[in-house]
Structure formats: C-alpha cells, structure tokens
C-alpha cells in the first residue's frame, strides 16, 4: 500500500520518501592545518624557539607556528567532505601566496 | 571629483580619510557601507585603515568577500582609482588587486610611529606631485605590514616601476623595503603608511597630503 508521499514497510511503519526526509548525510570533522610556507620567514616560530632554548630545551629546530581550524561537515561520503574542506581552504582559509595547508577528515 | 570611503565593520581610519577629502582638499565625499554595491558615481575609492572583521583569520581576508568588493574590483578593472591604506592595502592584496601578501612584523610588535619614506616612482596618479627620490615623513600603525612577495614577483614589481614608496629604515621586515605599490595598470595603490594622518601640519606632518592632491590633479586632468 502506498501513495505519492508515503510508503509502508512490511511491518506497516511509515517511511517517508526522500522528499520529506531530513538530510541523512553523515557527520564529518575536517581538521585543517595551515602553516607558513617553508620559504616564508616565521618570526613567531623563531621567538618560541628562542624561549624554548632559554628553558634548556637544546637541539631543537624547525619551530613553526600555524593555525588549526575544525569544521563539522554533513556529507554523504568522506571524500565529498574533504573536497568541500579543500574548496574552503583555497577560497578563504589559507592564502596560497604565504601559506600551505593540509586536511584530515574524520567521521564523528 | 567625488570620493568614496568604504566602511567595513572595524574600519577606523574612515573618518580621517573623509576629513582630509572634505576639509583639506575640499572635494565631495561619501561613506560607502560595505554592503552597498553601487560605485558608479565615484571618481576615486578609498579603502581606509582599521581592523576590518577584527583582523580575524588574516588581515583583510574576510572584508575581501564583503558585497562591495566585487564592485571595487570591477571599478578598478574599468580604470577607476582605488587607494588602500594600511588595512585597506591588506584588503586589496587579499582581493588580488595587488600582488603579494602581508606577514606579521618581523619584530612581532605593533609599530605606531612616524617613518621616513623614499618616493621611488612619481609615475602614478597617486604620487605625481612628489619629486622622485624625495624623502617624506608619514606615520605607520600596523602589526602586519611585513610585505611579502617571491623573488620573481619582486623582479616584476621593479621591472614595471610599481614600487611607489620604500622605507628608508625598514621597520617591519618588508621585502625590498616596500611600503607602497601600484598594480600594473597603475590605477590601484596600496600603502601601509597613513597619508591621511599626515595631511595637516597641526598633526606633525603634511607630507601625506600630496597623495590626495596628486589624485585630484590626475582626476581633473582626465575630465
């Protein structure tokens, strides 16, 4: 038994058609790491390095500062969520002239 | 000549720019809220200093996507004069109207002081009344004024005579001592120093006034 809007499963439970469905995507979290390019001087990183050395942490190098951004994305597949995060990074989150970014997507 | 001063949430040099245009060079001027998009009746657009959107993410990065910016880009592409001062310069860089990007000052300090600049090129609507090589005193007030461009880009700027102002004593680590540049078409200027804060002798220097007077002279010549 069915009509144009609802269908009934074998147990008689009403199942709404996609038209009425809440979006049934999964929730992912994109974790976006933005750092200055290797070729760009990072005075903050250098200052932190000096402070660490002053505290006695010797033999350290490559101290770089960056940004970490998390975004929850509702999508059907992980790949699509990652693609969305990439578009966001290219358009707004990172400046390609001075910054690199990397994206991890985890299901939550 | 009609000037427009763009106002973003967080702009704070808009009133200074407005004042100089209205009271010092005595031209009609209007504030333009960043949600407006009509720029047809303006001859020159000023993007003022300040902390648009709290400088969040990167200076100018969010203002760059304000509704008005598409119109500013079109206005510039059609040959209109656009000047971005301090945060305005950062917005123009983010918008891609000028090449390069801004990094934090090398010494990590917010620097607010008068600096000496050398006028590197007088071949622009913004600097034509200066003398080439002249030293001028104009204040800076910024945390991210460390201009960055790669070597190829720097060579390009030099080749095209796009560097308008250079620091005499580089305060922030900017590549090539760059304080102000124009685009290739020479109708868009970005500069970190504040000419609007140095256009009246009561404020300690009027060396910045020639930026506004150069613009006026150029616009009058075009009409």
Interface residues (C-beta under 8 A of the other chain):
Chain A: X36 X39 X40 X41 X43 X44 X47 X92 X93 X95 X97 X98
Chain B: X57 X58 X61 X62 X65 X94 X100 X101 X103 X104 X105 X106 X107 X108 X148 X149 X150 X173
